[in-house]
Amino acid sequence: MSEILVTIAGTGSYVPERILTNAQLSVMVDTTDEWIFSRTGIRERRIAAEGEFTSHLATNAARKALEQAEMAAEDIELIIVATITPDTLTPATACYVQRNLGAHRAVAFDISAACSGFLYAMKIAKRLISDGAFNNALIIGAEKLSAFVNWEDRSTCVLFGDGAGAAVLRQAKPGEGEVIATEMGTDGNQTHLLNIPGGGSACPITTDNAGDHLSTLAMLGKEVFKHAVTRMKEAAEKVIERANLKPEDIACVIPHQANLRIIDAIADRLAVPNDRVFVNLDKYGNTSAAAVAIALDEANRTGAFKRGDHIVLVVFGAGLTWAAAAIRW
Ligand SMILES: CC(C)(COP(=O)(O)OP(=O)(O)OC[C@H]1O[C@@H](n2cnc3c(N)ncnc32)[C@H](O)[C@@H]1OP(=O)(O)O)[C@@H](O)C(=O)NCCC(=O)NCCS
């Protein structure tokens, strides 16, 4: 029996309407547009409205991906939401998305792999489809990070934003594109570098610690930076090699959108020219699991690559986690 290949049939993304600029942030904390832009490449980010949750962002992105894939919600068999900012600790955000879409046939669950979550979801979905367990899957990276940011900490609050990106994966028909190679990695010895320490079973939020900002993101930025460059380079190289590609064969690299200096360092190490590296973090900041998914959709819809082109996605996040994918579009 020939192997079942898996293709990306459609992508979609959604960001909230409200824009928070660096200038506006500089009124809230002791920072400047110059500091933020020169250190990160970020100009502004989107902030979800009060009643707008991660599941709403995810649902909006999913609808666009389904539309592009020309697929009805009731035909979706699997929904995976990658998020570290779920609507509720339980049930999974994917269950709310399933309800919102009316995707009543779909099995739905979340995964927690921070900024690497979308590509973790891609690998899981690819394998479950190629094994024949499901015919298709809707994978979504969605975050409302604004609800988990300490808005008094200038070293973190300038970095993050809200948004969602989605993709529909299904069995490929002859001649269609293919998710060729995927790679994932984890280093649990570095959990302390980037985390939300409170709100889980290790450190519940109580009336005594409620003012200590324990349920917001804490990060050792410089350390994270070094690991990010090394791990993303290694992961990208692995999928490039497994897909039998050379740097000059790659039409577009879509990296995790956290910091322009990290992205430039990786492009340099992979010997891919900067004009083949997709960047949109100036508009959205770091949206964790959503970032690479939004970037993939924007790159797809703006013609950064075309049918038959090879693209490489590469991500990195808390855990530490990292992942990459090589795709023929
Ligand atoms: C966060 C990051 C931008 C900080 O840049 P940096 O060059 O390492 O800056 P430092 O942390 O050394 O801070 C330098 C100074 O700027 C200050 N600073 C921090 N945030 C600031 C801000 N928003 N505005 C102005 N000054 C700021 C610090 O207090 C420090 O001051 P000090 O020297 O007086 O102590 C950078 O480390 C980074 O991007 N790391 C990776 C983060 C990341 O991508 N995480 C997500 C991965 S998924």
The ligand as a Gaussian input file, in Angstrom:
#p B3LYP/6-31G(d) Opt

LIG

0 1
 C       14.029000      40.541000      26.079000
 C       15.173000      41.091000      25.236000
 C       14.584000      41.912000      24.095000
 C       16.026000      42.001000      26.096000
 O       17.078000      42.501000      25.334000
 P       18.545000      42.533000      25.953000
 O       19.387000      43.238000      24.959000
 O       18.904000      41.137000      26.320000
 O       18.324000      43.460000      27.198000
 P       18.643000      43.142000      28.733000
 O       17.681000      42.127000      29.262000
 O       20.090000      42.880000      28.858000
 O       18.303000      44.512000      29.372000
 C       19.129000      45.609000      29.128000
 C       18.598000      46.776000      29.920000
 O       17.368000      47.203000      29.339000
 C       16.402000      47.330000      30.361000
 N       15.096000      47.049000      29.802000
 C       14.418000      45.872000      29.765000
 N       13.239000      46.054000      29.148000
 C       13.187000      47.342000      28.763000
 C       12.234000      48.103000      28.078000
 N       11.073000      47.585000      27.629000
 N       12.515000      49.413000      27.856000
 C       13.647000      49.963000      28.265000
 N       14.591000      49.285000      28.940000
 C       14.353000      47.988000      29.169000
 C       16.792000      46.352000      31.418000
 O       16.258000      46.747000      32.663000
 C       18.291000      46.452000      31.386000
 O       18.664000      47.574000      32.122000
 P       19.974000      47.520000      33.071000
 O       21.111000      47.240000      32.134000
 O       19.988000      48.883000      33.647000
 O       19.705000      46.413000      34.042000
 C       16.043000      39.961000      24.665000
 O       16.774000      39.352000      25.684000
 C       15.231000      38.936000      23.964000
 O       14.583000      39.210000      22.979000
 N       15.305000      37.667000      24.414000
 C       14.547000      36.617000      23.822000
 C       13.149000      36.734000      24.314000
 C       12.204000      35.915000      23.528000
 O       12.185000      35.971000      22.320000
 N       11.360000      35.169000      24.211000
 C       10.347000      34.394000      23.654000
 C       10.901000      33.158000      23.069000
 S        9.622000      32.169000      22.568000

